[in-house]
Amino acid sequence: MTTPTTTQNDIVAHKARMPHPAFLLEGGVDAVSGVNRAAQASGVPEPLLHLVALRASQINGCSWCVVDHSRQVVDDGAAPERVHAVAAWRDAPYFTAAERAALELTEVLTRLADHHDPVTDELWEELSMHFDRRQLSGLLFEIGAINVWNRLNAAIRQPAGSY
């Protein structure tokens, strides 16, 4: 049995519907990037912020962000198994209890409409065991910011590898 391979000729080039809105509106990039900067200043380790951004981007199907944040996770020194398992973090042995709590928070906040009470008291208690209020604020900002980026990219169909 042979395994099919993908060649450069098989890759279909896609174009965004329009230039990126964050660059079209005066202050757009600064506004969303400011939320990211606040998250980065919260004391949450940057590799965890990258995991959170990758997971939200996977859920939202944002190809540009999935590629970019996967690259960041690799640059943070993650083993390939860890990067590949982010989408299945519940069943993979590669994540700490703190990372699992942050990934669960990412999922419920990215899928708000799927739950009557997305952030349960149990989840909040688990998060509070691993993160102080400043760090929790940083996680909330990061999850909010990546969801904004994902939604902008989804609307214009921003393809991976562009800008």
Biotite code that builds the C-alpha atoms (Angstrom):
import biotite.structure as struc

atoms = struc.array([
    struc.Atom([0.000, 0.000, 0.000], chain_id="A", res_id=1, res_name="MET", atom_name="CA", element="C"),
    struc.Atom([1.400, 3.373, -0.963], chain_id="A", res_id=2, res_name="THR", atom_name="CA", element="C"),
    struc.Atom([0.749, 6.621, 0.837], chain_id="A", res_id=3, res_name="THR", atom_name="CA", element="C"),
    struc.Atom([-0.312, 9.544, -1.312], chain_id="A", res_id=4, res_name="PRO", atom_name="CA", element="C"),
    struc.Atom([1.944, 12.561, -1.100], chain_id="A", res_id=5, res_name="THR", atom_name="CA", element="C"),
    struc.Atom([1.152, 16.194, -1.619], chain_id="A", res_id=6, res_name="THR", atom_name="CA", element="C"),
    struc.Atom([3.312, 18.128, -4.018], chain_id="A", res_id=7, res_name="THR", atom_name="CA", element="C"),
    struc.Atom([3.568, 21.867, -4.563], chain_id="A", res_id=8, res_name="GLN", atom_name="CA", element="C"),
    struc.Atom([1.483, 21.370, -7.729], chain_id="A", res_id=9, res_name="ASN", atom_name="CA", element="C"),
    struc.Atom([-1.374, 19.941, -5.635], chain_id="A", res_id=10, res_name="ASP", atom_name="CA", element="C"),
    struc.Atom([-1.669, 23.018, -3.420], chain_id="A", res_id=11, res_name="ILE", atom_name="CA", element="C"),
    struc.Atom([-4.468, 25.348, -4.447], chain_id="A", res_id=12, res_name="VAL", atom_name="CA", element="C"),
    struc.Atom([-3.762, 29.036, -3.957], chain_id="A", res_id=13, res_name="ALA", atom_name="CA", element="C"),
    struc.Atom([-6.514, 31.012, -2.270], chain_id="A", res_id=14, res_name="HIS", atom_name="CA", element="C"),
    struc.Atom([-6.913, 34.757, -2.045], chain_id="A", res_id=15, res_name="LYS", atom_name="CA", element="C"),
    struc.Atom([-8.569, 36.744, 0.677], chain_id="A", res_id=16, res_name="ALA", atom_name="CA", element="C"),
    struc.Atom([-11.792, 38.503, -0.265], chain_id="A", res_id=17, res_name="ARG", atom_name="CA", element="C"),
    struc.Atom([-10.281, 41.867, 0.599], chain_id="A", res_id=18, res_name="MET", atom_name="CA", element="C"),
    struc.Atom([-7.255, 43.350, 2.317], chain_id="A", res_id=19, res_name="PRO", atom_name="CA", element="C"),
    struc.Atom([-7.222, 42.608, 6.032], chain_id="A", res_id=20, res_name="HIS", atom_name="CA", element="C"),
    struc.Atom([-9.607, 44.899, 7.946], chain_id="A", res_id=21, res_name="PRO", atom_name="CA", element="C"),
    struc.Atom([-7.132, 45.303, 10.804], chain_id="A", res_id=22, res_name="ALA", atom_name="CA", element="C"),
    struc.Atom([-4.817, 47.044, 8.340], chain_id="A", res_id=23, res_name="PHE", atom_name="CA", element="C"),
    struc.Atom([-7.558, 48.978, 6.523], chain_id="A", res_id=24, res_name="LEU", atom_name="CA", element="C"),
    struc.Atom([-9.041, 50.732, 9.541], chain_id="A", res_id=25, res_name="LEU", atom_name="CA", element="C"),
    struc.Atom([-6.901, 53.338, 11.199], chain_id="A", res_id=26, res_name="GLU", atom_name="CA", element="C"),
    struc.Atom([-5.898, 51.952, 14.587], chain_id="A", res_id=27, res_name="GLY", atom_name="CA", element="C"),
    struc.Atom([-7.255, 48.472, 13.801], chain_id="A", res_id=28, res_name="GLY", atom_name="CA", element="C"),
    struc.Atom([-4.011, 46.565, 14.259], chain_id="A", res_id=29, res_name="VAL", atom_name="CA", element="C"),
    struc.Atom([-3.112, 48.630, 17.314], chain_id="A", res_id=30, res_name="ASP", atom_name="CA", element="C"),
    struc.Atom([-6.504, 47.945, 18.914], chain_id="A", res_id=31, res_name="ALA", atom_name="CA", element="C"),
    struc.Atom([-6.436, 44.159, 18.619], chain_id="A", res_id=32, res_name="VAL", atom_name="CA", element="C"),
    struc.Atom([-2.693, 43.920, 19.191], chain_id="A", res_id=33, res_name="SER", atom_name="CA", element="C"),
    struc.Atom([-3.143, 45.986, 22.348], chain_id="A", res_id=34, res_name="GLY", atom_name="CA", element="C"),
    struc.Atom([-5.349, 43.262, 23.782], chain_id="A", res_id=35, res_name="VAL", atom_name="CA", element="C"),
    struc.Atom([-2.645, 40.711, 22.915], chain_id="A", res_id=36, res_name="ASN", atom_name="CA", element="C"),
    struc.Atom([0.014, 42.876, 24.582], chain_id="A", res_id=37, res_name="ARG", atom_name="CA", element="C"),
    struc.Atom([-2.085, 43.133, 27.751], chain_id="A", res_id=38, res_name="ALA", atom_name="CA", element="C"),
    struc.Atom([-2.340, 39.332, 27.853], chain_id="A", res_id=39, res_name="ALA", atom_name="CA", element="C"),
    struc.Atom([1.419, 38.999, 27.360], chain_id="A", res_id=40, res_name="GLN", atom_name="CA", element="C"),
    struc.Atom([2.045, 41.368, 30.291], chain_id="A", res_id=41, res_name="ALA", atom_name="CA", element="C"),
    struc.Atom([-0.172, 39.359, 32.660], chain_id="A", res_id=42, res_name="SER", atom_name="CA", element="C"),
    struc.Atom([2.415, 36.837, 33.770], chain_id="A", res_id=43, res_name="GLY", atom_name="CA", element="C"),
    struc.Atom([0.953, 33.923, 31.835], chain_id="A", res_id=44, res_name="VAL", atom_name="CA", element="C"),
    struc.Atom([3.857, 32.086, 30.218], chain_id="A", res_id=45, res_name="PRO", atom_name="CA", element="C"),
    struc.Atom([4.033, 32.923, 26.521], chain_id="A", res_id=46, res_name="GLU", atom_name="CA", element="C"),
    struc.Atom([4.077, 29.232, 25.476], chain_id="A", res_id=47, res_name="PRO", atom_name="CA", element="C"),
    struc.Atom([0.702, 28.804, 27.196], chain_id="A", res_id=48, res_name="LEU", atom_name="CA", element="C"),
    struc.Atom([-0.700, 31.849, 25.405], chain_id="A", res_id=49, res_name="LEU", atom_name="CA", element="C"),
    struc.Atom([0.431, 30.237, 22.143], chain_id="A", res_id=50, res_name="HIS", atom_name="CA", element="C"),
    struc.Atom([-1.340, 26.963, 23.034], chain_id="A", res_id=51, res_name="LEU", atom_name="CA", element="C"),
    struc.Atom([-4.531, 28.875, 23.837], chain_id="A", res_id=52, res_name="VAL", atom_name="CA", element="C"),
    struc.Atom([-4.347, 30.783, 20.544], chain_id="A", res_id=53, res_name="ALA", atom_name="CA", element="C"),
    struc.Atom([-3.732, 27.570, 18.616], chain_id="A", res_id=54, res_name="LEU", atom_name="CA", element="C"),
    struc.Atom([-6.694, 25.778, 20.205], chain_id="A", res_id=55, res_name="ARG", atom_name="CA", element="C"),
    struc.Atom([-9.148, 28.610, 19.585], chain_id="A", res_id=56, res_name="ALA", atom_name="CA", element="C"),
    struc.Atom([-7.916, 28.892, 16.002], chain_id="A", res_id=57, res_name="SER", atom_name="CA", element="C"),
    struc.Atom([-8.432, 25.160, 15.456], chain_id="A", res_id=58, res_name="GLN", atom_name="CA", element="C"),
    struc.Atom([-12.000, 25.416, 16.750], chain_id="A", res_id=59, res_name="ILE", atom_name="CA", element="C"),
    struc.Atom([-12.712, 28.438, 14.558], chain_id="A", res_id=60, res_name="ASN", atom_name="CA", element="C"),
    struc.Atom([-11.078, 26.916, 11.470], chain_id="A", res_id=61, res_name="GLY", atom_name="CA", element="C"),
    struc.Atom([-8.760, 29.879, 10.951], chain_id="A", res_id=62, res_name="CYS", atom_name="CA", element="C"),
    struc.Atom([-6.044, 28.452, 8.706], chain_id="A", res_id=63, res_name="SER", atom_name="CA", element="C"),
    struc.Atom([-3.753, 31.470, 8.951], chain_id="A", res_id=64, res_name="TRP", atom_name="CA", element="C"),
    struc.Atom([-3.802, 31.415, 12.749], chain_id="A", res_id=65, res_name="CYS", atom_name="CA", element="C"),
    struc.Atom([-3.500, 27.623, 13.023], chain_id="A", res_id=66, res_name="VAL", atom_name="CA", element="C"),
    struc.Atom([-0.336, 27.700, 10.924], chain_id="A", res_id=67, res_name="VAL", atom_name="CA", element="C"),
    struc.Atom([1.081, 30.749, 12.724], chain_id="A", res_id=68, res_name="ASP", atom_name="CA", element="C"),
    struc.Atom([0.370, 29.535, 16.258], chain_id="A", res_id=69, res_name="HIS", atom_name="CA", element="C"),
    struc.Atom([1.550, 25.992, 15.483], chain_id="A", res_id=70, res_name="SER", atom_name="CA", element="C"),
    struc.Atom([4.832, 27.545, 14.397], chain_id="A", res_id=71, res_name="ARG", atom_name="CA", element="C"),
    struc.Atom([4.986, 29.525, 17.652], chain_id="A", res_id=72, res_name="GLN", atom_name="CA", element="C"),
    struc.Atom([4.393, 26.385, 19.725], chain_id="A", res_id=73, res_name="VAL", atom_name="CA", element="C"),
    struc.Atom([7.207, 24.658, 17.840], chain_id="A", res_id=74, res_name="VAL", atom_name="CA", element="C"),
    struc.Atom([9.458, 27.700, 18.346], chain_id="A", res_id=75, res_name="ASP", atom_name="CA", element="C"),
    struc.Atom([8.663, 27.463, 22.077], chain_id="A", res_id=76, res_name="ASP", atom_name="CA", element="C"),
    struc.Atom([10.377, 24.059, 22.001], chain_id="A", res_id=77, res_name="GLY", atom_name="CA", element="C"),
    struc.Atom([7.344, 21.779, 21.966], chain_id="A", res_id=78, res_name="ALA", atom_name="CA", element="C"),
    struc.Atom([7.773, 18.233, 20.725], chain_id="A", res_id=79, res_name="ALA", atom_name="CA", element="C"),
    struc.Atom([5.850, 17.385, 17.541], chain_id="A", res_id=80, res_name="PRO", atom_name="CA", element="C"),
    struc.Atom([3.537, 15.056, 19.486], chain_id="A", res_id=81, res_name="GLU", atom_name="CA", element="C"),
    struc.Atom([2.494, 17.924, 21.735], chain_id="A", res_id=82, res_name="ARG", atom_name="CA", element="C"),
    struc.Atom([1.738, 20.232, 18.808], chain_id="A", res_id=83, res_name="VAL", atom_name="CA", element="C"),
    struc.Atom([-0.239, 17.552, 17.000], chain_id="A", res_id=84, res_name="HIS", atom_name="CA", element="C"),
    struc.Atom([-2.224, 16.690, 20.131], chain_id="A", res_id=85, res_name="ALA", atom_name="CA", element="C"),
    struc.Atom([-3.521, 20.170, 20.981], chain_id="A", res_id=86, res_name="VAL", atom_name="CA", element="C"),
    struc.Atom([-6.876, 19.430, 19.331], chain_id="A", res_id=87, res_name="ALA", atom_name="CA", element="C"),
    struc.Atom([-7.175, 16.260, 21.446], chain_id="A", res_id=88, res_name="ALA", atom_name="CA", element="C"),
    struc.Atom([-5.647, 17.598, 24.663], chain_id="A", res_id=89, res_name="TRP", atom_name="CA", element="C"),
    struc.Atom([-8.127, 15.790, 26.929], chain_id="A", res_id=90, res_name="ARG", atom_name="CA", element="C"),
    struc.Atom([-6.834, 12.380, 25.846], chain_id="A", res_id=91, res_name="ASP", atom_name="CA", element="C"),
    struc.Atom([-3.162, 13.246, 25.357], chain_id="A", res_id=92, res_name="ALA", atom_name="CA", element="C"),
    struc.Atom([-0.516, 12.958, 28.091], chain_id="A", res_id=93, res_name="PRO", atom_name="CA", element="C"),
    struc.Atom([1.445, 16.029, 26.965], chain_id="A", res_id=94, res_name="TYR", atom_name="CA", element="C"),
    struc.Atom([-0.283, 18.762, 28.974], chain_id="A", res_id=95, res_name="PHE", atom_name="CA", element="C"),
    struc.Atom([-0.057, 19.924, 32.580], chain_id="A", res_id=96, res_name="THR", atom_name="CA", element="C"),
    struc.Atom([-3.078, 20.466, 34.798], chain_id="A", res_id=97, res_name="ALA", atom_name="CA", element="C"),
    struc.Atom([-2.712, 24.243, 34.365], chain_id="A", res_id=98, res_name="ALA", atom_name="CA", element="C"),
    struc.Atom([-2.547, 23.912, 30.574], chain_id="A", res_id=99, res_name="GLU", atom_name="CA", element="C"),
    struc.Atom([-5.604, 21.649, 30.587], chain_id="A", res_id=100, res_name="ARG", atom_name="CA", element="C"),
    struc.Atom([-7.580, 24.199, 32.598], chain_id="A", res_id=101, res_name="ALA", atom_name="CA", element="C"),
    struc.Atom([-6.541, 26.990, 30.210], chain_id="A", res_id=102, res_name="ALA", atom_name="CA", element="C"),
    struc.Atom([-7.411, 24.868, 27.162], chain_id="A", res_id=103, res_name="LEU", atom_name="CA", element="C"),
    struc.Atom([-10.822, 24.049, 28.618], chain_id="A", res_id=104, res_name="GLU", atom_name="CA", element="C"),
    struc.Atom([-11.432, 27.755, 29.280], chain_id="A", res_id=105, res_name="LEU", atom_name="CA", element="C"),
    struc.Atom([-10.420, 28.457, 25.689], chain_id="A", res_id=106, res_name="THR", atom_name="CA", element="C"),
    struc.Atom([-12.896, 25.929, 24.355], chain_id="A", res_id=107, res_name="GLU", atom_name="CA", element="C"),
    struc.Atom([-15.880, 27.051, 26.409], chain_id="A", res_id=108, res_name="VAL", atom_name="CA", element="C"),
    struc.Atom([-15.281, 30.756, 25.722], chain_id="A", res_id=109, res_name="LEU", atom_name="CA", element="C"),
    struc.Atom([-14.762, 30.106, 22.015], chain_id="A", res_id=110, res_name="THR", atom_name="CA", element="C"),
    struc.Atom([-18.013, 28.107, 21.919], chain_id="A", res_id=111, res_name="ARG", atom_name="CA", element="C"),
    struc.Atom([-20.137, 30.256, 24.230], chain_id="A", res_id=112, res_name="LEU", atom_name="CA", element="C"),
    struc.Atom([-23.465, 29.289, 22.686], chain_id="A", res_id=113, res_name="ALA", atom_name="CA", element="C"),
    struc.Atom([-22.822, 25.568, 23.258], chain_id="A", res_id=114, res_name="ASP", atom_name="CA", element="C"),
    struc.Atom([-23.255, 25.843, 27.042], chain_id="A", res_id=115, res_name="HIS", atom_name="CA", element="C"),
    struc.Atom([-25.822, 27.453, 29.329], chain_id="A", res_id=116, res_name="HIS", atom_name="CA", element="C"),
    struc.Atom([-23.077, 28.107, 31.890], chain_id="A", res_id=117, res_name="ASP", atom_name="CA", element="C"),
    struc.Atom([-19.831, 27.991, 29.898], chain_id="A", res_id=118, res_name="PRO", atom_name="CA", element="C"),
    struc.Atom([-17.446, 28.748, 32.756], chain_id="A", res_id=119, res_name="VAL", atom_name="CA", element="C"),
    struc.Atom([-18.677, 26.519, 35.548], chain_id="A", res_id=120, res_name="THR", atom_name="CA", element="C"),
    struc.Atom([-17.740, 27.050, 39.168], chain_id="A", res_id=121, res_name="ASP", atom_name="CA", element="C"),
    struc.Atom([-15.679, 23.861, 38.972], chain_id="A", res_id=122, res_name="GLU", atom_name="CA", element="C"),
    struc.Atom([-13.678, 25.153, 36.018], chain_id="A", res_id=123, res_name="LEU", atom_name="CA", element="C"),
    struc.Atom([-13.177, 28.530, 37.707], chain_id="A", res_id=124, res_name="TRP", atom_name="CA", element="C"),
    struc.Atom([-11.945, 26.808, 40.882], chain_id="A", res_id=125, res_name="GLU", atom_name="CA", element="C"),
    struc.Atom([-9.511, 24.707, 38.824], chain_id="A", res_id=126, res_name="GLU", atom_name="CA", element="C"),
    struc.Atom([-8.250, 27.798, 37.021], chain_id="A", res_id=127, res_name="LEU", atom_name="CA", element="C"),
    struc.Atom([-7.867, 29.630, 40.336], chain_id="A", res_id=128, res_name="SER", atom_name="CA", element="C"),
    struc.Atom([-5.622, 26.842, 41.625], chain_id="A", res_id=129, res_name="MET", atom_name="CA", element="C"),
    struc.Atom([-3.152, 27.495, 38.796], chain_id="A", res_id=130, res_name="HIS", atom_name="CA", element="C"),
    struc.Atom([-3.474, 31.200, 38.002], chain_id="A", res_id=131, res_name="PHE", atom_name="CA", element="C"),
    struc.Atom([-3.790, 34.395, 40.019], chain_id="A", res_id=132, res_name="ASP", atom_name="CA", element="C"),
    struc.Atom([-6.337, 37.069, 39.070], chain_id="A", res_id=133, res_name="ARG", atom_name="CA", element="C"),
    struc.Atom([-3.865, 38.940, 36.893], chain_id="A", res_id=134, res_name="ARG", atom_name="CA", element="C"),
    struc.Atom([-3.036, 35.764, 34.973], chain_id="A", res_id=135, res_name="GLN", atom_name="CA", element="C"),
    struc.Atom([-6.713, 34.836, 34.684], chain_id="A", res_id=136, res_name="LEU", atom_name="CA", element="C"),
    struc.Atom([-7.287, 38.290, 33.221], chain_id="A", res_id=137, res_name="SER", atom_name="CA", element="C"),
    struc.Atom([-4.473, 37.636, 30.755], chain_id="A", res_id=138, res_name="GLY", atom_name="CA", element="C"),
    struc.Atom([-6.007, 34.334, 29.680], chain_id="A", res_id=139, res_name="LEU", atom_name="CA", element="C"),
    struc.Atom([-9.381, 36.021, 29.191], chain_id="A", res_id=140, res_name="LEU", atom_name="CA", element="C"),
    struc.Atom([-7.776, 38.777, 27.109], chain_id="A", res_id=141, res_name="PHE", atom_name="CA", element="C"),
    struc.Atom([-5.822, 36.278, 24.985], chain_id="A", res_id=142, res_name="GLU", atom_name="CA", element="C"),
    struc.Atom([-8.894, 34.148, 24.316], chain_id="A", res_id=143, res_name="ILE", atom_name="CA", element="C"),
    struc.Atom([-10.902, 37.238, 23.414], chain_id="A", res_id=144, res_name="GLY", atom_name="CA", element="C"),
    struc.Atom([-8.183, 38.598, 21.133], chain_id="A", res_id=145, res_name="ALA", atom_name="CA", element="C"),
    struc.Atom([-7.599, 35.370, 19.228], chain_id="A", res_id=146, res_name="ILE", atom_name="CA", element="C"),
    struc.Atom([-11.319, 35.009, 18.676], chain_id="A", res_id=147, res_name="ASN", atom_name="CA", element="C"),
    struc.Atom([-11.377, 38.526, 17.179], chain_id="A", res_id=148, res_name="VAL", atom_name="CA", element="C"),
    struc.Atom([-8.456, 37.681, 14.865], chain_id="A", res_id=149, res_name="TRP", atom_name="CA", element="C"),
    struc.Atom([-10.107, 34.376, 13.898], chain_id="A", res_id=150, res_name="ASN", atom_name="CA", element="C"),
    struc.Atom([-13.409, 36.044, 13.079], chain_id="A", res_id=151, res_name="ARG", atom_name="CA", element="C"),
    struc.Atom([-11.783, 38.756, 10.978], chain_id="A", res_id=152, res_name="LEU", atom_name="CA", element="C"),
    struc.Atom([-9.802, 36.118, 9.078], chain_id="A", res_id=153, res_name="ASN", atom_name="CA", element="C"),
    struc.Atom([-12.850, 33.872, 8.614], chain_id="A", res_id=154, res_name="ALA", atom_name="CA", element="C"),
    struc.Atom([-14.934, 36.735, 7.233], chain_id="A", res_id=155, res_name="ALA", atom_name="CA", element="C"),
    struc.Atom([-12.406, 37.631, 4.560], chain_id="A", res_id=156, res_name="ILE", atom_name="CA", element="C"),
    struc.Atom([-11.218, 34.027, 4.067], chain_id="A", res_id=157, res_name="ARG", atom_name="CA", element="C"),
    struc.Atom([-7.621, 34.942, 4.898], chain_id="A", res_id=158, res_name="GLN", atom_name="CA", element="C"),
    struc.Atom([-5.558, 31.994, 3.669], chain_id="A", res_id=159, res_name="PRO", atom_name="CA", element="C"),
    struc.Atom([-2.653, 30.534, 5.585], chain_id="A", res_id=160, res_name="ALA", atom_name="CA", element="C"),
    struc.Atom([0.750, 31.920, 4.702], chain_id="A", res_id=161, res_name="GLY", atom_name="CA", element="C"),
    struc.Atom([-0.440, 35.318, 3.485], chain_id="A", res_id=162, res_name="SER", atom_name="CA", element="C"),
    struc.Atom([-0.469, 39.003, 4.603], chain_id="A", res_id=163, res_name="TYR", atom_name="CA", element="C"),
])
